[in-house]
Amino acid sequence: MSQFFQIHPENPQSRLIKQACEIIRKGGVVVYPTDSGYAIGCAIGEKNAAEKIKAIRRLDDKHNFTLVCSDLSELATYAKVGNTEYRLIKSTTPGAYTFILSATSEVPRRLLHPKRRQIGIRVPDNEICRELLRELGEPIMSVTLILPGDELPMTDPYDIRETLEHQVDLIIDGGYCGMEPTTVINLSEEVPVIMRRGAGDATPFEE
């Protein structure tokens, strides 16, 4: 049976944030709000938790996880970023974007596409998410909470609890936080490539 925390979207209760991070550090799988809907994630080093997420979402090994970061200071640890790419990312974050970048050796191989050493990085504009990440001190390895057979992500925390309470360790109710996916930008090529248009304005990346 999962735990269920109701956390205020604008003024997150620090006690609940700390408890949530303890669950993540101990290998737990957590459903949490972002600025483009609910995500399901775990700590970077927790292989069993990652496998549990893949089973819930029915993902194969070709599906890339995204590292959700608190701010851009974590970027260089996990991704190779030149000055031009950094300026583009800085001008659009925090926000509903996922950036595909070449990964550094700090990223576990099992998180990467088998043929391309790339990783998705994002910095959401959601206060609960950002407080979680600040307290945790490292990114959360995440995917969007879209269940097998569904085209859209889950949006209601009570529906999420009813569906997943025996499969995850924690569900954070942060209220409604949207359902449009992030805009995905590949910055690992010579010029930015818009791979998916979503909630984030893609104009800064168009030639």
Secondary structure, DSSP 8 states (H G I E B T S, - for coil): --EEEE--SSS--HHHHHHHHHHHHTT--EEEEETTEEEEEEETT-HHHHHHHHHHHT--TT---EEE-SSGGGHHHHEE--HHHHHHHHHH-SSSEEEEEEE-TTS-GGGSBTTB-EEEEE----HHHHHHHHHH-S-EEEEE---TT-SS----HHHHHHHHTTT-SEEEE---------EEEE-SSSS-EEEE--SS--GGG--
